[in-house]
């Protein structure tokens, strides 16, 4: 059942992205092809799936509004990957098993495609076609903007860049990744819950879950950077080590980093103790995050 849920969720968000992104026929430049290359180029779709599973845990399923939220989240994620791969950032030539956007379309178009995907996310959430109350749209936009900007993902990226060749303690490393990776994961869960009309108690529990799995996601990423292979990861193996970036593996060692990820997973399960079977996909997702191989 869980594998079917993953497959269906990925299909839903791919269709939503195809619907919401500009069409190729509407653009005589390389901008739209570059946007679609990065946003529609596969990937785990974890953030979209988390939004679906969060809403499902509260009894809301298969709503078109959730597809729009999922597409907006994936637009922000794709924009962040485009910019993260640039020569001035992590300088990665491979993403999702294909040439990075700036390799395939040139650096200038890649920057613009990232910019356009960022703004596309907020266009989706504010569009008249999205049949949600204006107050709900404002809440969704606030969640995504806070997670994406100078208090969230972008701040985390800035800390990451400034940490090259530096030694961070565990608290500082966790703080960096709560911003860089965890903030958008947190927003994914909260946005799904907002669409599903979560009450304060439910939203608090789901937020705690999101913060735990957001950190676990990054710990497992650091583990995979050491233990997996480039053709499985879809991006260069050992990239963090090559750039001398602080990671949970370099700080804790491989075995302790793996134990830390498992501990976060169990805490995440505990945070869902008041939820019934409808939260089972969230429970499975926590396990998936710490056991994945890519």
N, C-alpha and C positions, 0 to 999 in steps of 0.2 A: 504493500500500500504506500509506503513512504517513497519508494522509487517511482511509483506512478505519480505521486504528488509532485516530486521534483521535475519529472518530465512535463507534466501538464503546466506547472508554473513557468517553466522556461519557455514553453510554447506560447503561453499567454503573453509574457512580456515581450517576446520577439515580435508577435503580431502587433502589440501595442506600440512598440518602437517604430515598426514599419508604417503604422497609421499616423503617428504624431510627428515623425521627422519630415522635413521637406522632401519633396519628390525630386528625383534626378532630372526630370524634364523641366523643372522650374528654375534650374541653375545652369548657366553657361560657363561657370568657373569650376574649379576643383573643390570648392568648399563643401557642397552637399555630398559628393562622393567620399570625401575625407571624413565627414561626420558619420556617414553610414558605415564606412569601413571600420571605424573604431567602436561605434555604439552597437552595431548589428553583427559584429565579428565573433560571436560566440562568447565563451566565458562561463563561469559557474553560476552567475546571476544570484548570488547569495543574498544581496540586499533586497532585490525584488521578492525573492522567495520568503525572506523573513517578514516582509510586509504582508504577504498573503497569509502566512502561518499565524501571524499575530492577530489579524482580523478573524481568522478561522477559530482561534482559541476563544473568541468571544461570540461565536455563532454567526459571523458574517462571512459568506463565501460567494465566489463567482460574481462579484459586482464589477461593473465597468469602471466605477470610480477607483477601485483597487488597481485595475490595469493602468490607469493614468498615473497613480502614485508610483507604481512599480517602474513605469517608463521614465518618470521624472528622476527617480533615484538612480536608474541606470545611466541616464544622461550625465548626471553629476559625476558618477563613478568613471564613466568613459572619459570625460573631460579631464579628470584628475590623472588618469593613466597617461593620456596624451602628453600632458605637461610634465609629468613625473619622468617620462622617458626621454625628454629633450636633452640635447648635449649640455645645456647649462644646468641641468638638474642631475638625474642619475645616469644619463647618457647610455640608455639601453636600446639596442637595435632590434630586440625581439619582444613581442607581446602576444600572448594567446597563440603561440606557435607560428606567428606570421611576422613579417617585418613591421616594426613600430610605425606609427602614423607618419612621423617625420622622415622615415626612410622611404615609405611608399609614396608620399605626396609632397615631400619637401618641408623644410622647417617652418617657413612662413605660413603656409597653408595649414600645417598642423597646429600652430598656435591659434590661428583664427578658428579652426574647427573646434578646438577646446573651448574657446571663448563662446562660440555659437551654441555648443552643447550645454554649457552652463546656463545661458539665458533661456535656452529651449525648455529646460526643466521648469522654470518659473512661468513660462508661457503656458505650458501644459496645465499646471496647477491653477492658473487663473482663467483659463479658457472658458467661454460661455458654454461649450459643449459638455463640460464637466458638471454634472447635475448634483452639486453639493451646495449647501447653504454658504453664503459669503463668509460667515463667521468660521466655518470649518475650513474653507479655502485659506483664510488668513492664518489659522492655526498651522496648517500644513506648510504654508510658505515660511512661516516663522521657524518651524522645526528644521526645515531643510536649509534655510539661510544660515541659521546659527550653527548647524552641523558642518556646513561647507566652508565657512569663512574664517575670519581672524580669531574666532573663539573656538574653532573646531579644526577641520581638516587642513586648511591652509596654515594655521598656526603650527600644527603637527609637522607639516612639511618643512616649515621654516626651522623648527627645532632640529629636525632630522638633518637638514643641510649644515646647520651650525655644529652638529655633533660629530662630524667626520673627524677622525683622528683624536677624538676626545673620549674620556672615560666617564661613563654615567653610572650612578648607583641604581639599584633596582627601582626605587621610588621615582627617580627622574625618567628612567626608561619607560616605566608604566605610564607616567603622565604624558610623555611624548606620543605613545601609541594610543592612549585614550582619545587623543585629539586626531592624530593622523588616520588611524584605521577605525577606532572605536566610535567616533562621533557620528559617522554616517550609518554605521550599523545600529547605533542607538536610535537615530532618527528613523530608520527603516521600521523598527519595531513600534516606535511611538506613533508614527504616521498611520500604520495599519490599525493600531488600536484606536486612534482618533476617528478614523472613518467608521470603525465599528462601535463608536459611542461608549468607549471604556469609562468606567467611573474612576474616582481618584485612587481607590485601593487597588484596582486592577492595573491602572497605569503605573503606579508605583512599583508593583511586583514585576511587571513586564520591563520597566526601565532597569531595574536591578538585574534581571536576566540579560538584557541587552548589553549592559556594561561588562558583565562577566564573560559573555561569549565574544564580545568585541575584543577583549584582551586575549582571550584564548585563541582567537583567529590569528592574531599577530604572533603569538608565541609559536603556534604551529607553522606559520609562514617561515619563521626563523629556523625552525627545525628542518623544514623541507629544503630550505636554501642550502643545507649541509648534506641531507640524506637522500634527496631525490636527484633526478637527472634533468638536463635541459629539455629533452624531448618530451618528458612527462610534465614538467612545470609549465612549459610554454613560454618561458623567459630564461635568461641566462642563470645557470646554477652558480652559486658562490659569489653573486654580484655584491652582496653586502660586505663579505669578507674582503673582496678585491678593493673596495672603496674604503676599507677600514672603518666601517660603521659599527657602533655598538649594537649588539643584539642580545636576546635572552640566552642564546647558546654561548656566545662569547663571555657573558657575565656569569651564567649559572653552570655552564657545561651542558652537554647534550642530554644526559640522563635526567638531571634535575629540571631542565627546561621541559622535557616530556612529562615529568611528574607534575610540574606546575600547571601545564595545560589540562591534564586530567583532573587536577584538583579544582580548577576553575569550572570545568564541565560539571562536576558533581555539585558545586555550589549553585550553578545555573539551574540544575534540576531541582534543587531544594527551593529555589525562588518561585517555582511553579507549583508548589505543594497544594495550594488552594484551588488550582485549576483542574477541571475534569478531563475526560478523554479527548475533548476538542483541542487541547494543547499538546497532544501527542506528537504532532509534526514539529512543534517547537522543541520538544524533548529530543526527538530524533535528529533535528538540525544541530543541536549542541554536540551530540555524539559525532555527527558527520564532520563538523568543523575541526574537531581535535583528532579525528582518525583519517582525514582525507590525505591523498597522496599528491595533490596538485593544487 
